[in-house]
Amino acid sequence: KDIQYVFSNYYNKLEIIRFDSNLGKYVGYTEYGVKQANYWNNIPSEIARRRAQRETYCLHNVDIWYGNP
């Protein structure tokens, strides 16, 4: 429940766009990023794919990184 998946795109050391699993959508941080966020947020399969990354990547690997002692 406390695991958060974040996917960010950067260009020239500036964050353009981010997907946050807590929000469940893309957020743009530049003019171009806002346009891309609006585009990607309107594609249900893209949002479902990113939401699934939390389960497939984060939850699968959490025991490897933070094993139960």
N, CA, C and O atoms as a GROMACS GRO file, in nm:
protein
  276
    1LYS      N    1   0.083  -0.121   0.000
    1LYS     CA    2   0.000   0.000   0.000
    1LYS      C    3   0.086   0.126   0.000
    1LYS      O    4   0.046   0.229  -0.052
    2ASP      N    5   0.203   0.115   0.059
    2ASP     CA    6   0.290   0.232   0.069
    2ASP      C    7   0.386   0.246  -0.049
    2ASP      O    8   0.468   0.337  -0.051
    3ILE      N    9   0.376   0.156  -0.145
    3ILE     CA   10   0.468   0.159  -0.258
    3ILE      C   11   0.415   0.253  -0.366
    3ILE      O   12   0.297   0.251  -0.400
    4GLN      N   13   0.504   0.335  -0.417
    4GLN     CA   14   0.468   0.433  -0.519
    4GLN      C   15   0.555   0.410  -0.642
    4GLN      O   16   0.678   0.402  -0.630
    5TYR      N   17   0.493   0.400  -0.759
    5TYR     CA   18   0.566   0.388  -0.885
    5TYR      C   19   0.565   0.524  -0.952
    5TYR      O   20   0.460   0.585  -0.970
    6VAL      N   21   0.684   0.572  -0.989
    6VAL     CA   22   0.698   0.701  -1.055
    6VAL      C   23   0.779   0.680  -1.182
    6VAL      O   24   0.887   0.623  -1.179
    7PHE      N   25   0.724   0.727  -1.295
    7PHE     CA   26   0.793   0.724  -1.423
    7PHE      C   27   0.806   0.867  -1.472
    7PHE      O   28   0.706   0.937  -1.487
    8SER      N   29   0.930   0.911  -1.496
    8SER     CA   30   0.954   1.049  -1.536
    8SER      C   31   1.032   1.054  -1.666
    8SER      O   32   1.116   0.968  -1.693
    9ASN      N   33   1.004   1.156  -1.746
    9ASN     CA   34   1.081   1.185  -1.866
    9ASN      C   35   1.151   1.318  -1.845
    9ASN      O   36   1.091   1.417  -1.802
   10TYR      N   37   1.281   1.319  -1.876
   10TYR     CA   38   1.362   1.439  -1.862
   10TYR      C   39   1.422   1.477  -1.997
   10TYR      O   40   1.449   1.391  -2.081
   11TYR      N   41   1.442   1.605  -2.016
   11TYR     CA   42   1.515   1.654  -2.132
   11TYR      C   43   1.601   1.770  -2.085
   11TYR      O   44   1.551   1.868  -2.029
   12ASN      N   45   1.731   1.760  -2.109
   12ASN     CA   46   1.824   1.864  -2.071
   12ASN      C   47   1.815   1.896  -1.921
   12ASN      O   48   1.814   2.012  -1.880
   13LYS      N   49   1.809   1.790  -1.840
   13LYS     CA   50   1.803   1.797  -1.693
   13LYS      C   51   1.674   1.862  -1.640
   13LYS      O   52   1.669   1.901  -1.523
   14LEU      N   53   1.573   1.872  -1.723
   14LEU     CA   54   1.445   1.931  -1.683
   14LEU      C   55   1.336   1.825  -1.693
   14LEU      O   56   1.319   1.763  -1.798
   15GLU      N   57   1.264   1.805  -1.585
   15GLU     CA   58   1.156   1.706  -1.588
   15GLU      C   59   1.041   1.760  -1.674
   15GLU      O   60   0.989   1.869  -1.650
   16ILE      N   61   1.005   1.682  -1.774
   16ILE     CA   62   0.902   1.721  -1.869
   16ILE      C   63   0.765   1.668  -1.827
   16ILE      O   64   0.666   1.741  -1.827
   17ILE      N   65   0.762   1.539  -1.791
   17ILE     CA   66   0.635   1.473  -1.761
   17ILE      C   67   0.661   1.362  -1.659
   17ILE      O   68   0.770   1.305  -1.654
   18ARG      N   69   0.559   1.332  -1.579
   18ARG     CA   70   0.571   1.227  -1.478
   18ARG      C   71   0.439   1.151  -1.466
   18ARG      O   72   0.331   1.210  -1.469
   19PHE      N   73   0.451   1.017  -1.452
   19PHE     CA   74   0.337   0.936  -1.414
   19PHE      C   75   0.358   0.895  -1.270
   19PHE      O   76   0.464   0.845  -1.233
   20ASP      N   77   0.257   0.918  -1.188
   20ASP     CA   78   0.263   0.886  -1.046
   20ASP      C   79   0.151   0.787  -1.016
   20ASP      O   80   0.034   0.815  -1.044
   21SER      N   81   0.187   0.672  -0.960
   21SER     CA   82   0.085   0.570  -0.934
   21SER      C   83  -0.014   0.613  -0.827
   21SER      O   84  -0.127   0.563  -0.824
   22ASN      N   85   0.024   0.705  -0.739
   22ASN     CA   86  -0.071   0.755  -0.640
   22ASN      C   87  -0.178   0.842  -0.705
   22ASN      O   88  -0.294   0.840  -0.663
   23LEU      N   89  -0.141   0.917  -0.807
   23LEU     CA   90  -0.238   0.999  -0.880
   23LEU      C   91  -0.311   0.917  -0.986
   23LEU      O   92  -0.429   0.940  -1.013
   24GLY      N   93  -0.240   0.821  -1.044
   24GLY     CA   94  -0.299   0.737  -1.148
   24GLY      C   95  -0.308   0.805  -1.283
   24GLY      O   96  -0.390   0.767  -1.367
   25LYS      N   97  -0.225   0.906  -1.305
   25LYS     CA   98  -0.226   0.977  -1.432
   25LYS      C   99  -0.094   1.047  -1.453
   25LYS      O  100  -0.011   1.057  -1.362
   26TYR      N  101  -0.075   1.097  -1.577
   26TYR     CA  102   0.043   1.174  -1.610
   26TYR      C  103   0.022   1.320  -1.572
   26TYR      O  104  -0.089   1.372  -1.577
   27VAL      N  105   0.132   1.385  -1.533
   27VAL     CA  106   0.131   1.527  -1.502
   27VAL      C  107   0.245   1.591  -1.580
   27VAL      O  108   0.359   1.544  -1.574
   28GLY      N  109   0.215   1.699  -1.651
   28GLY     CA  110   0.317   1.770  -1.728
   28GLY      C  111   0.372   1.887  -1.650
   28GLY      O  112   0.299   1.954  -1.576
   29TYR      N  113   0.502   1.913  -1.667
   29TYR     CA  114   0.568   2.022  -1.595
   29TYR      C  115   0.617   2.133  -1.687
   29TYR      O  116   0.665   2.236  -1.640
   30THR      N  117   0.607   2.112  -1.817
   30THR     CA  118   0.641   2.214  -1.915
   30THR      C  119   0.523   2.224  -2.011
   30THR      O  120   0.429   2.145  -2.004
   31GLU      N  121   0.527   2.321  -2.100
   31GLU     CA  122   0.420   2.336  -2.198
   31GLU      C  123   0.407   2.209  -2.283
   31GLU      O  124   0.296   2.158  -2.304
   32TYR      N  125   0.519   2.158  -2.329
   32TYR     CA  126   0.518   2.034  -2.407
   32TYR      C  127   0.471   1.917  -2.321
   32TYR      O  128   0.393   1.833  -2.367
   33GLY      N  129   0.517   1.910  -2.196
   33GLY     CA  130   0.479   1.802  -2.106
   33GLY      C  131   0.330   1.801  -2.076
   33GLY      O  132   0.271   1.693  -2.064
   34VAL      N  133   0.269   1.917  -2.062
   34VAL     CA  134   0.125   1.925  -2.037
   34VAL      C  135   0.048   1.871  -2.156
   34VAL      O  136  -0.052   1.800  -2.140
   35LYS      N  137   0.095   1.903  -2.277
   35LYS     CA  138   0.028   1.850  -2.397
   35LYS      C  139   0.041   1.698  -2.404
   35LYS      O  140  -0.055   1.629  -2.435
   36GLN      N  141   0.160   1.648  -2.375
   36GLN     CA  142   0.181   1.504  -2.377
   36GLN      C  143   0.099   1.434  -2.267
   36GLN      O  144   0.044   1.326  -2.290
   37ALA      N  145   0.091   1.495  -2.150
   37ALA     CA  146   0.012   1.438  -2.041
   37ALA      C  147  -0.134   1.428  -2.080
   37ALA      O  148  -0.199   1.326  -2.056
   38ASN      N  149  -0.187   1.533  -2.141
   38ASN     CA  150  -0.327   1.529  -2.186
   38ASN      C  151  -0.348   1.420  -2.289
   38ASN      O  152  -0.449   1.350  -2.285
   39TYR      N  153  -0.253   1.404  -2.380
   39TYR     CA  154  -0.262   1.301  -2.482
   39TYR      C  155  -0.259   1.162  -2.420
   39TYR      O  156  -0.346   1.079  -2.447
   40TRP      N  157  -0.158   1.135  -2.335
   40TRP     CA  158  -0.142   1.002  -2.275
   40TRP      C  159  -0.252   0.970  -2.175
   40TRP      O  160  -0.289   0.854  -2.160
   41ASN      N  161  -0.303   1.070  -2.105
   41ASN     CA  162  -0.411   1.044  -2.009
   41ASN      C  163  -0.541   1.004  -2.079
   41ASN      O  164  -0.629   0.945  -2.016
   42ASN      N  165  -0.553   1.035  -2.206
   42ASN     CA  166  -0.674   0.998  -2.282
   42ASN      C  167  -0.660   0.866  -2.355
   42ASN      O  168  -0.746   0.831  -2.436
   43ILE      N  169  -0.554   0.792  -2.329
   43ILE     CA  170  -0.536   0.659  -2.386
   43ILE      C  171  -0.550   0.558  -2.271
   43ILE      O  172  -0.456   0.540  -2.194
   44PRO      N  173  -0.666   0.492  -2.260
   44PRO     CA  174  -0.688   0.402  -2.147
   44PRO      C  175  -0.585   0.290  -2.135
   44PRO      O  176  -0.549   0.252  -2.024
   45SER      N  177  -0.537   0.238  -2.246
   45SER     CA  178  -0.440   0.130  -2.240
   45SER      C  179  -0.305   0.179  -2.184
   45SER      O  180  -0.236   0.103  -2.116
   46GLU      N  181  -0.268   0.302  -2.212
   46GLU     CA  182  -0.143   0.359  -2.159
   46GLU      C  183  -0.152   0.375  -2.008
   46GLU      O  184  -0.058   0.342  -1.935
   47ILE      N  185  -0.264   0.425  -1.961
   47ILE     CA  186  -0.284   0.443  -1.816
   47ILE      C  187  -0.287   0.306  -1.747
   47ILE      O  188  -0.227   0.290  -1.640
   48ALA      N  189  -0.355   0.210  -1.806
   48ALA     CA  190  -0.361   0.075  -1.748
   48ALA      C  191  -0.223   0.012  -1.745
   48ALA      O  192  -0.188  -0.057  -1.649
   49ARG      N  193  -0.144   0.034  -1.849
   49ARG     CA  194  -0.009  -0.021  -1.855
   49ARG      C  195   0.079   0.037  -1.745
   49ARG      O  196   0.153  -0.036  -1.679
   50ARG      N  197   0.071   0.166  -1.725
   50ARG     CA  198   0.152   0.230  -1.620
   50ARG      C  199   0.105   0.189  -1.481
   50ARG      O  200   0.187   0.169  -1.391
   51ARG      N  201  -0.025   0.176  -1.462
   51ARG     CA  202  -0.075   0.131  -1.332
   51ARG      C  203  -0.030  -0.011  -1.302
   51ARG      O  204  -0.002  -0.046  -1.188
   52ALA      N  205  -0.024  -0.093  -1.407
   52ALA     CA  206   0.019  -0.232  -1.389
   52ALA      C  207   0.167  -0.240  -1.355
   52ALA      O  208   0.211  -0.338  -1.293
   53GLN      N  209   0.245  -0.140  -1.392
   53GLN     CA  210   0.388  -0.141  -1.360
   53GLN      C  211   0.412  -0.142  -1.211
   53GLN      O  212   0.511  -0.199  -1.164
   54ARG      N  213   0.324  -0.082  -1.135
   54ARG     CA  214   0.339  -0.084  -0.989
   54ARG      C  215   0.335  -0.227  -0.938
   54ARG      O  216   0.417  -0.267  -0.855
   55GLU      N  217   0.240  -0.305  -0.987
   55GLU     CA  218   0.229  -0.444  -0.943
   55GLU      C  219   0.340  -0.531  -1.000
   55GLU      O  220   0.398  -0.613  -0.928
   56THR      N  221   0.370  -0.516  -1.129
   56THR     CA  222   0.466  -0.605  -1.192
   56THR      C  223   0.611  -0.573  -1.154
   56THR      O  224   0.692  -0.665  -1.141
   57TYR      N  225   0.644  -0.449  -1.136
   57TYR     CA  226   0.782  -0.413  -1.104
   57TYR      C  227   0.802  -0.390  -0.954
   57TYR      O  228   0.888  -0.453  -0.893
   58CYS      N  229   0.725  -0.302  -0.898
   58CYS     CA  230   0.747  -0.262  -0.758
   58CYS      C  231   0.714  -0.375  -0.660
   58CYS      O  232   0.798  -0.413  -0.579
   59LEU      N  233   0.594  -0.427  -0.668
   59LEU     CA  234   0.552  -0.527  -0.570
   59LEU      C  235   0.630  -0.657  -0.586
   59LEU      O  236   0.652  -0.729  -0.489
   60HIS      N  237   0.671  -0.686  -0.710
   60HIS     CA  238   0.749  -0.806  -0.734
   60HIS      C  239   0.888  -0.795  -0.671
   60HIS      O  240   0.940  -0.894  -0.620
   61ASN      N  241   0.947  -0.678  -0.674
   61ASN     CA  242   1.084  -0.660  -0.627
   61ASN      C  243   1.097  -0.609  -0.484
   61ASN      O  244   1.209  -0.600  -0.432
   62VAL      N  245   0.988  -0.575  -0.421
   62VAL     CA  246   0.999  -0.516  -0.287
   62VAL      C  247   1.060  -0.614  -0.186
   62VAL      O  248   1.134  -0.571  -0.097
   63ASP      N  249   1.031  -0.742  -0.198
   63ASP     CA  250   1.090  -0.838  -0.106
   63ASP      C  251   1.239  -0.858  -0.130
   63ASP      O  252   1.313  -0.894  -0.039
   64ILE      N  253   1.283  -0.833  -0.253
   64ILE     CA  254   1.425  -0.845  -0.282
   64ILE      C  255   1.501  -0.730  -0.214
   64ILE      O  256   1.606  -0.751  -0.154
   65TRP      N  257   1.447  -0.609  -0.227
   65TRP     CA  258   1.515  -0.491  -0.171
   65TRP      C  259   1.493  -0.479  -0.020
   65TRP      O  260   1.585  -0.444   0.054
   66TYR      N  261   1.374  -0.509   0.025
   66TYR     CA  262   1.340  -0.491   0.166
   66TYR      C  263   1.287  -0.624   0.220
   66TYR      O  264   1.170  -0.632   0.258
   67GLY      N  265   1.370  -0.724   0.225
   67GLY     CA  266   1.330  -0.856   0.270
   67GLY      C  267   1.283  -0.855   0.414
   67GLY      O  268   1.331  -0.777   0.496
   68ASN      N  269   1.190  -0.942   0.444
   68ASN     CA  270   1.140  -0.954   0.580
   68ASN      C  271   1.243  -1.028   0.664
   68ASN      O  272   1.276  -1.142   0.631
   69PRO      N  273   1.295  -0.966   0.770
   69PRO     CA  274   1.398  -1.032   0.854
   69PRO      C  275   1.339  -1.140   0.940
   69PRO      O  276   1.412  -1.204   1.016
   0.00000   0.00000   0.00000
